[in-house]
């Protein structure tokens, strides 16, 4: 009987396992994860000390459900952003796979939620006239509580037919006639191996130097907080929108737009960043709106990408949880925002941050991006961005390096596959899950 081992119990690994079980084939399926079962995942930041204590295995990232289980559960069904699935396969296949993702979610208990679309033909045309591109998607937004429930329901469908091994960290892999996985719990043997480790990859591909990797992307950007009515003219028919500005030497894209939301701290890889939440995530509704304007950069290696981000954000953090903020009106005049000016600002920061002059704290690239983007946005909304708008430094989004894979997500090593964020092909819940479904229809043949 053929054995398939999936390393990683996140969204791509779970949807792969679910798809494999739909087949009428005798397969031995095993899922190994370095984290814990969902009920035992307990982040001190959220549930105990209210502080990040840099756990050895981050319960926000590792364990049953991976990032999905601890997220707001926003599934964006699109090929405009969130990954390169349409390039890897084709646009039609990518949409069909995402439709299957939604069908599975619906069967697991999302029947009480609805879709919404950010597509707005009028806005798309108007934005284009002012140098902006509107990226569109259909969204299934679960919220944190339902996401937890859906993850639990999915696990119960799988657990009686799949061998789950938690708290099991793979340290090295050897390939002979089969794969031999060295772990802290002993050696595991398997015929086919799938790495679905998301952003928690611990360089397992180091065992296979012949596997080709490409550049690694990292996004850094300023988190914006403004009055919600500022963007009322473009959000009157949509809950949110995603805008892209193409500069001469950079691309800037809005991310994680939260009408009625708050700015919050985010902890990742020892860094403290300015993130955002909306009222669907359990925060109190506000009259403000926040989003990040991300600018991607690419580096030859994953280490160089992460070192770049750590150097910039680490200097801001100053070995503590320091986040910085500046009024837009002050930034335009290259003046420091003082505590006095911040207290008098008509927008009260939803996140405690230290007033400063961003020009002295972050690279010029990200300041140029926010200025150019706001210039285009002002033309689109036909009004100036209010001087009381707040700019937080910084937010970041990390990626795994893209791996050379064939059309079935197989590496140059026969029977070794990568899916989800670990492959560098996807960086959204929907596309990660879709990659799992796709491979599930190919494996075990």
C-alpha positions, 0 to 999 in steps of 0.5 A: 500500500502506497504511503503519502506523508504530508509535512504541515497541517495547514490549509494546503496540507489539510485540503490535500488530505481531504481531496485524497480521501475522496478517491476510492483508493487504498492510501496510507496518509500521514500528516506530520506537524511541528505544532500542536492540535488546535485545542492546545494552540495557545498564543500568550499574546492573545490568551495569557500574558498579552505579550509575545514571548518568542515561543520555540514553536509559534502557536500562531503559525504552527499546529493544526490549521496553520495560519488559517486557524488563527486568522480572520478566515478571509478567502479571496477567490481571484487570480489578481493577487494572492499567488501565481496559481493562474501562471502555474496552471491557467486562469480557468483551472485556478478559478475552478480549484478556488470554486472547489475550495469554497464548496468544501468550506460550505460543506464544513459549515460556512452556509451562514456566511455570504460572498461579496465581490469587490468588482466595480466596473465604474471604479475600475475605469475611473481608477485607470484614468488616474493611474491606479489599477483596481484588483478584484476578488470574490470574498468568503469572509468567515471571521475568527470564530467560524474559522476555528469551527471550520478547522475543527470540522475539517479535522473531524472529517479526516482524523479517523482515516489519517494518521496525524502526528503533532509535536513532530519536527522534521530535522532532515530528509534522506532519499533512497528508494523511499524517503526517510524523515528524521524527526524528534519522534523517530524516523518516518518512511514514506513513498511520496512526500509533500512539503506543505510547511507554509512560512514555518519551513525549516530549510528541509530542502537543504537535504536536496541541493539539486532543487532549484530555488528562485528569488525571495520576495518581501513586502514592507509598507506603511500602515495608514489610518484615516477617517472611514468617510475619506474613501466613501466615494469609492467604497459606497458599493464595496466593503473594501477595495485593493488598489495598485500604483505603478511607479517608475521603479516600484509597485505599491499595492494596498493590503488588508483594508479594514473599514471600521477597524483598528490598527494593532500590533503584529509579531513575526520572526522577532519583529513587532509591526503595525497590522490591522483588524476589522470589527469582524475579528472581535474588535469594536467598530470604529469610524476609521479605516486602515490599510497597508501600502506594500512595496515588494522587493526581491532578493537572491536568497531567503536570508537576504530578504529576511535580513533586509526586513529585520534590519529596518524594522529592528531599528524601529523596534529598538529591542522593544515593542516600539511602533512609530507614527506620523501625521500625513500633514507633517510628513508632507512638510517633512516635519516631525510629529510631536506628542503635542501634535498627536494628542491634538490630532482629530484622529486618535491613534487606535494603536499606541505608537511613538510620534516621529519623523518617518524620514529619519526612520525608514527608507525613502522608497516607502515614503516616495510610494505613499506620497505618489500613491496618495497623489493618485488617490486624491485625484480618484476621490476628488479630495485631498487626503486629510492632514490628520491621517496617520502613518504607522511604521512599518508593516511587513509580509514575508514569503518563501522562495519560489521553487522550480516545480513541474505542472504537478508541483513536483520538484526535480526529486521524484515524488517530492512535492511542494504546495501552498506558501512553501512552494512560493506559488501561493500566499493566500488561503484560497490559493494555498487550499487550491494547490492542495486540491490540485495535487490531491487529484494527481497523487496516488495514481 
